[in-house]
Amino acid sequence: MADTISSRQADSVESTGQRNNGSNSFPEGAAKARAGGVKKIDGFDAVRPNIVLINCDDLGQGDPGCYGNPTLRTPNIDRLAEQGVRFTDFYASSPLCTPSRAAMLTGRHSIRTGLIFPLPAEGMKPAGKALMSLGRFFSGLGISDTIRKNLVDGLPDKEITMADALKVAGYRTGMVGKWHLGDYSYKPQYHPMRRGFDELFGTPMSNDELPNALYRNETMLEKDIGLDQARLTGMSTREAVGFIERNAGSEPFFLYLAPHAPHLPFYASENFKDKSAGGIYGDVVEELDWGVGQVMQCLEEKGLTENTIVIFKSDNGPWFEGHPGQKRRGRKGQSYEGGFQIPMIVRWPAKIPAGSVCNVPAMNFDIFPTLLAAAGLELPNDRIIDGKNIMGLFTGEESQVPHDIFYFYHCDDLEGARMGKWKYYRRISHYVWPVPVDKPDTFFGKAWRNEFLGSWPNLYNLETDPGENYDLASRYPEKCEEIEKIILGFEQEMDSNRGGWL
């Protein structure tokens, strides 16, 4: 690894284009995908589209203007919605970043991968590690709801990522931004270039997990970005544009752009600081919107707009700040709608009618099979892929809900499910005064059990009550029993074959 360099030097390397050739030193990604059954669809004769997947960090569904936000200015995200389809009922597969990203990139429930909680930095100071251990202890008692231990320390090698699969179809693959699927600065086996990506510019961790190294491909540029973070959106945007410019040729490309924004701590560059009506969080979101505009402008200038799929989304609901949308209950880390519902916009002028709105619920692991189908690829045949091809929802040619039931995991605990209009919770902390963490299956929850406080199960009609304000469990006990029975059956399947291997 190269010695750490200063921030100014890092910007210089980034801006002058001094880079290695980006050749993939780890070609086994495509081979692994082929071994898993990923292959080109016989007779597929369509032009394979370029793909740009923008996965923001903790952006609320209600933050962009196109979702009704009256405070923040997001003209580029809004324009993207005007030119494509905007989903109003789209779920992350987890309300937390690491498991959500694992599910999106593999098309599988994150619990199958063993990643159930945000991964900590491997170089965390001893005091931080002690606090995490204490947090796990208190969480086990039900006194807090803070820390869970992952079953693995990074995305297992046997998982096939979107990038692994797209390599089979001849795609050039690049990643820019936050990985959070294994701290490759300490454990290089989790490096994105060992997961199908030809190029990398970014960090292994989120911007609050320090130390957090900055990499270009396999070269460490900085051992720790620290709190010098106002530069991140600008750097990532320029890197994304550079990747498109270098790969605007005859072969298709896949760009996975994972901005660190608007995850806290919040830092905006001088051009955006103190400019929005939404405080520092708003400044960060408006700079993020600028970055989206730069990427779209580059596609336009290179003549790539027509046959490039652009997906704009978030990994989960907003955290301390941000708008969960539609007066939804809950935020990041919670199974309520505000934790799972995310913005989801797709533009593909060659296929998707401009100005479309899709009200059909879907989940982020549906992106994996959808993009593989668009690239003319069959799904792996050696494992369960939980996601479904929802291209028909993208284009408006279909309106069928892709799943009979949606499951909502809180780390490794299956707290509830949605079936049709019904959202059911078998157990969940209510997150309200005076006992915010009151889950009934914990020591603390049992100790606080009071007939006059929270009760379970809970049942909400999302058609008439999207804010989950009015519990109908006592009125429709048969519906609770029906959904609980399905959940129990699913749990039995998971217990017998959690990895989903065929």
C-alpha positions as CSV (number, residue, x, y, z in Angstrom):
1,M,0.0,0.0,0.0
2,A,1.1,3.5,-0.7
3,D,1.9,5.8,2.2
4,T,-0.9,8.2,3.1
5,I,-0.9,11.5,1.2
6,S,-2.4,14.9,2.1
7,S,-5.9,16.0,1.1
8,R,-4.4,18.4,-1.4
9,Q,-2.4,15.7,-3.0
10,A,-5.4,13.4,-3.1
11,D,-7.4,16.1,-5.0
12,S,-4.4,16.5,-7.3
13,V,-4.3,12.9,-8.1
14,E,-8.0,12.9,-8.7
15,S,-8.1,16.0,-10.8
16,T,-5.1,15.3,-13.1
17,G,-6.3,11.8,-14.0
18,Q,-3.1,10.1,-12.8
19,R,-4.3,6.7,-12.2
20,N,-3.4,3.1,-13.0
21,N,-5.1,1.6,-16.0
22,G,-7.9,0.2,-13.8
23,S,-7.4,-3.3,-15.2
24,N,-9.1,-5.9,-12.9
25,S,-6.5,-7.8,-11.0
26,F,-9.2,-10.2,-9.8
27,P,-10.9,-11.7,-12.9
28,E,-12.5,-14.5,-10.9
29,G,-15.6,-12.4,-10.5
30,A,-17.0,-13.3,-13.9
31,A,-15.8,-16.9,-13.5
32,K,-17.6,-17.1,-10.2
33,A,-20.8,-15.8,-11.8
34,R,-20.6,-18.3,-14.6
35,A,-20.0,-21.1,-12.1
36,G,-23.2,-20.0,-10.4
37,G,-25.1,-20.3,-13.6
38,V,-25.0,-16.7,-14.8
39,K,-24.9,-16.8,-18.6
40,K,-26.0,-14.9,-21.6
41,I,-29.6,-15.5,-22.6
42,D,-29.8,-17.4,-25.9
43,G,-31.1,-15.3,-28.7
44,F,-30.8,-12.0,-26.8
45,D,-30.2,-9.4,-29.6
46,A,-31.0,-6.1,-27.9
47,V,-28.3,-3.5,-27.4
48,R,-27.1,-3.8,-23.9
49,P,-27.8,-0.6,-22.0
50,N,-25.2,1.3,-19.9
51,I,-26.2,1.3,-16.2
52,V,-25.7,4.1,-13.6
53,L,-26.8,3.1,-10.2
54,I,-26.8,6.0,-7.7
55,N,-27.3,4.8,-4.1
56,C,-27.4,7.6,-1.6
57,D,-26.8,7.3,2.1
58,D,-29.7,8.0,4.5
59,L,-31.6,10.2,2.0
60,G,-35.3,10.4,3.0
61,Q,-38.0,9.6,0.5
62,G,-39.4,13.0,1.2
63,D,-36.2,15.0,0.7
64,P,-36.4,15.5,-3.1
65,G,-38.7,18.1,-4.5
66,C,-40.4,15.6,-6.8
67,Y,-41.6,13.8,-3.6
68,G,-43.3,17.0,-2.4
69,N,-40.5,18.6,-0.4
70,P,-41.2,22.4,-0.3
71,T,-37.9,23.3,1.5
72,L,-35.0,21.8,-0.4
73,R,-34.0,22.5,-4.0
74,T,-33.3,19.4,-6.0
75,P,-33.8,20.4,-9.7
76,N,-31.6,17.7,-11.1
77,I,-33.3,14.8,-9.2
78,D,-36.7,16.3,-10.0
79,R,-35.7,16.5,-13.7
80,L,-34.7,12.8,-13.6
81,A,-38.2,12.0,-12.3
82,E,-39.7,14.1,-15.1
83,Q,-37.8,12.1,-17.7
84,G,-38.5,8.6,-16.2
85,V,-40.5,6.8,-13.6
86,R,-40.9,7.7,-9.9
87,F,-41.8,5.1,-7.4
88,T,-44.0,6.1,-4.5
89,D,-44.0,2.8,-2.6
90,F,-40.5,1.4,-2.8
91,Y,-38.8,-0.4,0.0
92,A,-35.2,-1.0,1.1
93,S,-34.6,-4.5,2.1
94,S,-33.3,-3.3,5.5
95,P,-33.5,0.0,7.3
96,L,-29.7,0.0,7.8
97,C,-27.0,0.6,5.3
98,T,-24.8,-2.5,5.3
99,P,-27.6,-5.1,5.0
100,S,-29.5,-3.0,2.6
101,R,-26.5,-2.7,0.2
102,A,-25.7,-6.4,0.5
103,A,-29.3,-7.3,-0.5
104,M,-29.4,-4.8,-3.4
105,L,-26.1,-6.0,-4.9
106,T,-26.9,-9.7,-4.6
107,G,-30.7,-9.8,-5.1
108,R,-31.1,-11.7,-1.8
109,H,-32.3,-11.1,1.7
110,S,-29.3,-9.7,3.6
111,I,-29.6,-12.4,6.3
112,R,-28.6,-14.9,3.7
113,T,-25.3,-13.1,3.4
114,G,-24.8,-12.9,7.2
115,L,-24.7,-9.1,7.1
116,I,-27.4,-7.8,9.5
117,F,-26.0,-4.6,11.0
118,P,-23.7,-1.7,9.8
119,L,-20.1,-3.0,9.8
120,P,-17.7,-1.1,12.2
121,A,-14.3,0.1,11.1
122,E,-11.7,-2.6,11.8
123,G,-9.3,0.1,13.1
124,M,-11.7,1.4,15.6
125,K,-10.1,2.6,18.8
126,P,-10.3,0.4,21.9
127,A,-12.7,2.7,23.6
128,G,-15.1,2.5,20.7
129,K,-14.8,-1.3,20.7
130,A,-15.6,-1.4,24.4
131,L,-18.7,0.8,23.9
132,M,-19.9,-1.5,21.1
133,S,-19.5,-4.5,23.3
134,L,-21.5,-2.7,26.0
135,G,-24.1,-1.7,23.5
136,R,-24.5,-5.3,22.4
137,F,-25.0,-6.3,26.0
138,F,-27.6,-3.7,26.7
139,S,-29.4,-4.4,23.4
140,G,-29.5,-8.1,24.4
141,L,-31.4,-7.2,27.5
142,G,-33.7,-4.8,25.7
143,I,-32.5,-1.7,27.5
144,S,-31.3,-0.2,24.3
145,D,-31.6,-0.9,20.5
146,T,-28.2,0.0,19.3
147,I,-25.7,-2.7,18.4
148,R,-26.0,-6.2,16.8
149,K,-23.1,-8.4,15.8
150,N,-22.9,-9.5,12.2
151,L,-22.5,-13.2,11.4
152,V,-19.6,-12.4,9.1
153,D,-17.2,-9.5,8.8
154,G,-17.8,-8.7,5.1
155,L,-19.7,-9.8,2.0
156,P,-18.9,-13.6,1.6
157,D,-16.9,-14.5,-1.4
158,K,-19.5,-17.0,-2.5
159,E,-22.1,-14.2,-3.1
160,I,-22.5,-13.1,-6.7
161,T,-22.7,-9.3,-7.0
162,M,-24.3,-7.3,-9.7
163,A,-20.9,-6.4,-11.0
164,D,-19.8,-10.1,-11.0
165,A,-22.8,-11.0,-13.1
166,L,-22.5,-8.0,-15.5
167,K,-18.9,-8.9,-16.3
168,V,-20.3,-12.1,-18.0
169,A,-22.1,-9.8,-20.5
170,G,-18.9,-7.8,-21.2
171,Y,-19.6,-4.8,-19.0
172,R,-16.9,-2.5,-17.8
173,T,-17.6,-2.0,-14.1
174,G,-16.7,0.8,-11.7
175,M,-17.5,1.8,-8.2
176,V,-17.3,5.3,-6.7
177,G,-18.0,6.1,-3.0
178,K,-19.0,4.2,0.1
179,W,-18.6,0.4,0.1
180,H,-19.5,-0.7,3.7
181,L,-19.5,-4.4,2.9
182,G,-16.1,-5.2,4.5
183,D,-13.2,-3.0,5.6
184,Y,-10.8,-3.8,2.8
185,S,-8.2,-1.5,4.2
186,Y,-7.6,-4.2,6.8
187,K,-9.1,-7.2,5.1
188,P,-8.4,-7.0,1.3
189,Q,-10.5,-10.0,0.5
190,Y,-13.5,-7.6,0.7
191,H,-12.2,-5.1,-1.8
192,P,-14.8,-4.2,-4.5
193,M,-12.3,-5.3,-7.2
194,R,-12.6,-8.8,-5.7
195,R,-16.4,-8.4,-6.1
196,G,-16.5,-7.8,-9.8
197,F,-15.5,-4.2,-10.1
198,D,-12.8,-3.1,-12.6
199,E,-12.2,0.2,-10.9
200,L,-12.7,1.8,-7.5
201,F,-12.5,5.3,-6.0
202,G,-13.8,5.5,-2.6
203,T,-13.8,4.3,1.0
204,P,-14.5,1.0,2.7
205,M,-16.7,2.5,5.4
206,S,-19.4,5.2,6.0
207,N,-18.2,8.7,6.9
208,D,-18.9,8.2,10.6
209,E,-16.9,5.0,10.8
210,L,-13.3,6.1,11.4
211,P,-10.5,5.4,10.5
212,N,-11.8,5.3,6.9
213,A,-9.2,5.0,4.2
214,L,-9.5,6.5,0.7
215,Y,-8.6,4.3,-2.2
216,R,-8.0,4.5,-5.9
217,N,-8.2,0.9,-7.1
218,E,-5.8,-1.0,-4.9
219,T,-3.8,2.0,-3.9
220,M,-4.4,3.7,-0.5
221,L,-4.4,7.4,-1.0
222,E,-5.1,8.3,2.6
223,K,-5.2,6.1,5.7
224,D,-8.1,8.1,7.1
225,I,-10.3,10.8,5.6
226,G,-11.1,12.0,9.1
227,L,-13.4,14.9,9.2
228,D,-12.1,16.5,6.1
229,Q,-15.3,15.6,4.3
230,A,-16.6,18.7,2.6
231,R,-14.7,17.5,-0.5
232,L,-16.3,14.1,-0.7
233,T,-19.3,14.8,-2.9
234,G,-17.2,16.9,-5.3
235,M,-14.5,14.2,-5.6
236,S,-17.0,11.4,-6.1
237,T,-18.8,13.4,-8.7
238,R,-15.7,14.1,-10.7
239,E,-14.6,10.4,-10.4
240,A,-18.0,9.3,-11.7
241,V,-17.9,11.6,-14.6
242,G,-14.4,10.5,-15.4
243,F,-15.4,6.9,-15.4
244,I,-18.2,7.6,-17.9
245,E,-15.9,9.6,-20.1
246,R,-13.3,6.9,-20.2
247,N,-15.8,4.1,-21.0
248,A,-18.1,5.9,-23.4
249,G,-17.2,3.4,-26.2
250,S,-18.5,0.3,-27.9
251,E,-18.8,-1.8,-24.7
252,P,-21.5,-1.2,-22.1
253,F,-20.5,0.0,-18.7
254,F,-21.9,-0.3,-15.1
255,L,-21.2,2.6,-12.7
256,Y,-22.2,2.1,-9.1
257,L,-22.1,5.6,-7.5
258,A,-22.6,5.4,-3.8
259,P,-22.3,8.9,-2.3
260,H,-21.5,9.3,1.3
261,A,-24.2,12.0,1.6
262,P,-26.3,12.8,3.3
263,H,-25.2,10.5,6.1
264,L,-24.0,12.4,9.2
265,P,-21.6,14.0,10.0
266,F,-22.8,16.7,7.6
267,Y,-20.2,18.7,5.6
268,A,-21.0,20.8,2.5
269,S,-18.4,22.5,0.3
270,E,-18.1,26.3,0.3
271,N,-20.3,26.6,-2.8
272,F,-23.2,25.0,-0.9
273,K,-22.6,25.7,2.7
274,D,-25.3,27.9,4.3
275,K,-27.1,28.2,1.0
276,S,-30.2,26.0,1.6
277,A,-33.3,26.6,3.7
278,G,-32.8,23.2,5.3
279,G,-29.8,23.9,7.4
280,I,-26.6,21.9,6.9
281,Y,-28.5,18.8,6.0
282,G,-30.2,20.7,3.3
283,D,-26.9,22.1,2.1
284,V,-25.6,18.5,1.8
285,V,-28.7,17.3,-0.1
286,E,-28.5,20.3,-2.6
287,E,-24.8,19.5,-3.3
288,L,-25.8,15.9,-3.8
289,D,-28.4,17.1,-6.3
290,W,-25.7,19.1,-8.1
291,G,-23.6,15.9,-8.4
292,V,-26.5,14.1,-10.0
293,G,-26.8,16.9,-12.5
294,Q,-23.1,16.6,-13.4
295,V,-23.5,12.9,-14.1
296,M,-26.6,13.5,-16.2
297,Q,-24.8,16.3,-18.2
298,C,-21.9,14.0,-18.9
299,L,-24.2,11.3,-20.3
300,E,-25.9,13.9,-22.5
301,E,-22.6,15.3,-23.8
302,K,-21.4,11.8,-24.7
303,G,-24.6,11.0,-26.4
304,L,-25.4,8.2,-24.0
305,T,-28.7,9.3,-22.5
306,E,-31.1,7.3,-24.7
307,N,-29.7,3.8,-23.9
308,T,-28.5,4.3,-20.3
309,I,-30.5,3.1,-17.3
310,V,-30.1,5.6,-14.5
311,I,-31.4,4.5,-11.1
312,F,-31.5,7.0,-8.3
313,K,-32.3,5.7,-4.8
314,S,-31.4,5.7,-1.1
315,D,-30.2,2.8,1.0
316,N,-32.7,3.3,3.8
317,G,-34.8,6.0,5.4
318,P,-33.4,9.2,7.0
319,W,-31.7,9.2,10.3
320,F,-31.6,12.2,12.7
321,E,-32.6,14.7,9.9
322,G,-34.4,14.4,6.6
323,H,-37.9,13.7,5.6
324,P,-39.3,10.1,5.6
325,G,-42.1,11.2,3.2
326,Q,-45.9,11.3,3.5
327,K,-45.9,11.8,7.3
328,R,-44.6,8.3,7.7
329,R,-43.9,6.8,11.1
330,G,-40.3,5.8,11.9
331,R,-36.8,6.5,10.6
332,K,-33.6,4.7,9.9
333,G,-33.2,1.5,11.9
334,Q,-36.9,1.0,12.4
335,S,-39.3,-1.4,10.7
336,Y,-41.9,1.3,10.4
337,E,-42.5,2.7,6.9
338,G,-40.2,5.6,7.5
339,G,-37.3,3.3,8.0
340,F,-37.8,1.1,4.9
341,Q,-39.5,3.5,2.3
342,I,-36.9,5.2,0.0
343,P,-36.9,7.4,-3.0
344,M,-36.6,5.4,-6.2
345,I,-36.4,7.0,-9.7
346,V,-35.5,5.2,-12.9
347,R,-34.7,6.8,-16.3
348,W,-34.2,4.9,-19.5
349,P,-35.5,7.0,-22.4
350,A,-35.3,4.1,-24.8
351,K,-37.9,2.1,-22.8
352,I,-39.5,4.2,-20.0
353,P,-42.1,6.8,-20.7
354,A,-41.2,10.2,-19.3
355,G,-43.1,11.5,-16.3
356,S,-44.4,8.1,-15.2
357,V,-45.4,7.3,-11.6
358,C,-45.5,3.8,-10.2
359,N,-47.6,3.2,-7.1
360,V,-46.9,-0.6,-7.0
361,P,-44.7,-1.7,-4.0
362,A,-41.3,-3.3,-4.7
363,M,-38.0,-3.8,-2.9
364,N,-34.4,-2.9,-3.6
365,F,-33.3,-6.5,-4.1
366,D,-35.6,-6.5,-7.2
367,I,-33.0,-4.3,-8.9
368,F,-30.5,-7.3,-9.3
369,P,-32.7,-9.6,-11.4
370,T,-34.1,-6.6,-13.3
371,L,-30.7,-5.3,-14.4
372,L,-29.4,-8.8,-15.3
373,A,-32.5,-9.3,-17.5
374,A,-31.9,-5.9,-19.2
375,A,-28.3,-7.0,-19.9
376,G,-29.4,-10.3,-21.4
377,L,-28.3,-12.5,-18.5
378,E,-29.9,-15.5,-16.8
379,L,-30.0,-15.5,-13.0
380,P,-27.7,-17.8,-11.0
381,N,-29.2,-21.3,-10.7
382,D,-27.3,-22.5,-7.7
383,R,-29.0,-20.2,-5.1
384,I,-32.3,-18.6,-4.3
385,I,-32.7,-15.1,-5.7
386,D,-35.3,-13.3,-3.6
387,G,-35.7,-10.4,-5.9
388,K,-38.0,-10.3,-9.0
389,N,-37.6,-8.8,-12.4
390,I,-39.6,-5.5,-12.2
391,M,-38.8,-4.1,-15.6
392,G,-42.5,-4.1,-16.4
393,L,-43.0,-1.7,-13.5
394,F,-40.2,0.5,-14.9
395,T,-41.8,0.7,-18.3
396,G,-45.5,0.7,-17.1
397,E,-46.3,-2.4,-19.0
398,E,-47.2,-4.3,-15.8
399,S,-48.9,-3.4,-12.6
400,Q,-48.7,-6.6,-10.7
401,V,-47.1,-6.5,-7.2
402,P,-43.9,-8.6,-7.6
403,H,-44.2,-10.3,-4.2
404,D,-47.1,-11.8,-2.3
405,I,-45.6,-10.6,0.9
406,F,-42.7,-8.3,1.9
407,Y,-40.7,-9.2,5.0
408,F,-39.2,-6.6,7.4
409,Y,-36.1,-7.6,9.3
410,H,-34.7,-5.7,12.2
411,C,-31.1,-7.0,12.0
412,D,-31.8,-10.8,12.3
413,D,-35.2,-10.5,13.8
414,L,-38.2,-10.8,11.5
415,E,-40.4,-8.2,13.1
416,G,-43.2,-7.9,10.5
417,A,-44.5,-8.2,7.0
418,R,-46.7,-6.5,4.5
419,M,-49.3,-8.3,2.5
420,G,-51.4,-6.2,0.2
421,K,-52.6,-3.2,2.1
422,W,-51.9,-4.7,5.5
423,K,-48.7,-4.0,7.5
424,Y,-48.3,-6.5,10.4
425,Y,-45.9,-6.4,13.3
426,R,-45.6,-9.4,15.5
427,R,-43.2,-7.5,17.9
428,I,-41.5,-4.2,17.6
429,S,-40.3,-1.4,19.9
430,H,-42.8,1.4,19.8
431,Y,-40.1,4.1,20.2
432,V,-42.4,6.4,22.2
433,W,-42.3,7.9,25.7
434,P,-41.9,6.7,28.4
435,V,-40.4,3.3,27.3
436,P,-39.2,3.8,23.8
437,V,-37.6,0.3,23.6
438,D,-40.3,-2.0,24.8
439,K,-40.0,-5.1,22.6
440,P,-41.9,-7.9,24.4
441,D,-39.3,-10.7,23.8
442,T,-36.5,-9.0,25.8
443,F,-35.8,-9.0,29.6
444,F,-36.4,-5.3,29.8
445,G,-39.5,-5.4,27.6
446,K,-41.1,-8.1,29.8
447,A,-40.2,-6.2,33.0
448,W,-42.0,-3.1,31.6
449,R,-45.0,-4.9,30.3
450,N,-48.1,-2.9,31.2
451,E,-51.5,-3.4,29.8
452,F,-51.9,0.4,29.6
453,L,-48.8,0.9,27.4
454,G,-47.8,-0.6,24.1
455,S,-49.3,-3.9,23.0
456,W,-48.7,-6.5,20.2
457,P,-49.3,-7.6,17.6
458,N,-50.0,-4.4,15.5
459,L,-51.8,-4.2,12.2
460,Y,-52.2,-1.2,10.0
461,N,-54.1,-0.5,6.8
462,L,-51.6,1.4,4.6
463,E,-54.2,2.4,2.2
464,T,-56.1,4.5,4.7
465,D,-53.4,5.0,7.3
466,P,-49.9,5.3,5.6
467,G,-48.6,6.9,8.8
468,E,-49.3,3.7,10.8
469,N,-51.2,5.6,13.5
470,Y,-54.2,3.3,14.1
471,D,-53.7,-0.3,15.2
472,L,-56.4,-2.6,13.8
473,A,-55.1,-5.9,15.3
474,S,-57.9,-6.4,17.7
475,R,-60.5,-5.7,14.9
476,Y,-58.9,-8.1,12.4
477,P,-57.3,-10.9,14.5
478,E,-57.8,-13.4,11.6
479,K,-55.6,-11.2,9.3
480,C,-52.9,-11.2,12.0
481,E,-53.1,-15.0,12.3
482,E,-52.9,-15.4,8.5
483,I,-49.8,-13.2,8.2
484,E,-48.1,-14.7,11.3
485,K,-48.6,-18.2,9.8
486,I,-46.9,-17.2,6.6
487,I,-44.0,-15.6,8.6
488,L,-43.5,-18.7,10.6
489,G,-43.3,-20.8,7.4
490,F,-40.8,-18.4,6.0
491,E,-38.7,-18.6,9.1
492,Q,-38.7,-22.4,9.0
493,E,-37.4,-22.3,5.4
494,M,-34.7,-19.8,6.5
495,D,-33.7,-22.0,9.5
496,S,-33.3,-25.0,7.2
497,N,-31.4,-23.2,4.5
498,R,-30.5,-19.7,5.4
499,G,-28.0,-19.3,2.6
500,G,-30.6,-20.3,0.1
501,W,-28.3,-22.7,-1.8
502,L,-29.9,-25.0,-4.3
